[in-house]
Amino acid sequence: MRYTDIAIIGGGLSGSTAAAMLGRSGMSTVLIDPHESYSADFRVEKISGHTQLERFLRTGIAESVLRRATFVGENWIARFGRLLDKAPSRQFSMLYDSLVNAVRDEIPAGVERICAKAVLVETSTERQKITLSNDKVISARLVVLANGLNVGLRHQLGIARKIVSACHSISIGFDVVPAGRDSFDFPALTYFSNGRATASPTSRCFRSARGCAPICSFIVASTIPGYVSCAARQPRR
Ligand SMILES: Cc1cc2nc3c(=O)[nH]c(=O)nc-3n(C[C@H](O)[C@H](O)[C@H](O)COP(=O)(O)OP(=O)(O)OC[C@H]3O[C@@H](n4cnc5c(N)ncnc54)[C@H](O)[C@@H]3O)c2cc1C
């Protein structure tokens, strides 16, 4: 039996950030995740605006993590084929797996990382028992359940999810490359159409941090009118 104060189940953005912060504050913590490194995933994150950035900075890991992101300092805004504005922006974009792996790199060595799946969680008022896929058992004072969309453990613990809008969004992905030129004129672009289409009423493209030809990849569209996000990726060579 391995004893710890805090056991985090799941090393996505939530679990890895918790592990980095708890480890840096000296708490006895273990992080359980089946994968050594977060695999490539069809997701993208952007951190932008004063509130989000300040909040992320408070974690203590933001500066080094954001160094690996694509920074966008200006966003062009267009509507119905016309350029309306060139607005200053403070936006960092990153593929989700790169972000999680950058956060994981900030987890101090004092946090033990266990490559296994949690298969059973038994709770009590004092200590919580976690059984792993490798048959090892962990005893923790507190369990942080950060295993994303995986419902098995949540159901075991009787935690229900309230769905406010079923089948709410769709995701599509494609690359956009500038035709007949090396790069787009804009560092980033928000384009508003008539807002009726659910696929891409708004789109954004990000120039890579190194100033290479921008590539717009992994567009995530939602059914909320006016919302689409995407991340920059280095051009394929
Ligand atoms: C296609 C898609 C696009 C999205 N786009 C956006 C977006 O643009 N902006 C935005 O803000 N949000 C977006 N989201 C939502 C956002 O990605 C999630 O809310 C967020 O990443 C959840 O982070 P997490 O750490 O909770 O879970 P995850 O990142 O999913 O991590 C869960 C971790 O738990 C591990 N795990 C699972 N089961 C177990 C187990 N039994 N034992 C141990 N480990 C386990 C997994 O290996 C994984 O590492 C998107 C989600 C999806 C699916």
The ligand as a Gaussian input file, in Angstrom:
#p B3LYP/6-31G(d) Opt

LIG

0 1
 C      -12.903000      17.793000     -29.185000
 C      -12.818000      18.703000     -27.983000
 C      -12.511000      20.035000     -28.173000
 C      -12.468000      20.911000     -27.090000
 N      -12.163000      22.231000     -27.308000
 C      -12.087000      23.076000     -26.271000
 C      -11.725000      24.438000     -26.467000
 O      -11.482000      24.877000     -27.578000
 N      -11.659000      25.256000     -25.388000
 C      -11.932000      24.783000     -24.124000
 O      -11.845000      25.555000     -23.163000
 N      -12.261000      23.498000     -23.915000
 C      -12.356000      22.647000     -24.951000
 N      -12.701000      21.346000     -24.741000
 C      -12.960000      20.907000     -23.389000
 C      -11.649000      20.728000     -22.655000
 O      -10.730000      20.075000     -23.512000
 C      -11.878000      19.889000     -21.450000
 O      -12.868000      20.477000     -20.648000
 C      -10.609000      19.805000     -20.635000
 O       -9.526000      19.502000     -21.456000
 C      -10.742000      18.739000     -19.610000
 O       -9.485000      18.577000     -18.992000
 P       -9.305000      17.432000     -17.980000
 O       -7.931000      17.540000     -17.406000
 O      -10.449000      17.441000     -17.020000
 O       -9.493000      16.083000     -18.824000
 P       -8.578000      15.433000     -19.948000
 O       -7.645000      16.380000     -20.560000
 O       -9.505000      14.674000     -20.824000
 O       -7.668000      14.423000     -19.145000
 C       -8.186000      13.276000     -18.534000
 C       -6.990000      12.413000     -18.156000
 O       -7.465000      11.375000     -17.317000
 C       -6.799000      10.178000     -17.685000
 N       -7.651000       9.079000     -17.231000
 C       -8.860000       8.740000     -17.713000
 N       -9.341000       7.710000     -16.998000
 C       -8.418000       7.414000     -16.061000
 C       -8.336000       6.441000     -15.026000
 N       -9.312000       5.558000     -14.808000
 N       -7.227000       6.414000     -14.247000
 C       -6.224000       7.319000     -14.442000
 N       -6.258000       8.243000     -15.412000
 C       -7.347000       8.285000     -16.199000
 C       -6.618000      10.274000     -19.185000
 O       -5.551000       9.458000     -19.621000
 C       -6.305000      11.760000     -19.352000
 O       -4.921000      12.004000     -19.303000
 C      -12.749000      20.438000     -25.792000
 C      -13.032000      19.071000     -25.595000
 C      -13.064000      18.203000     -26.673000
 C      -13.363000      16.751000     -26.430000

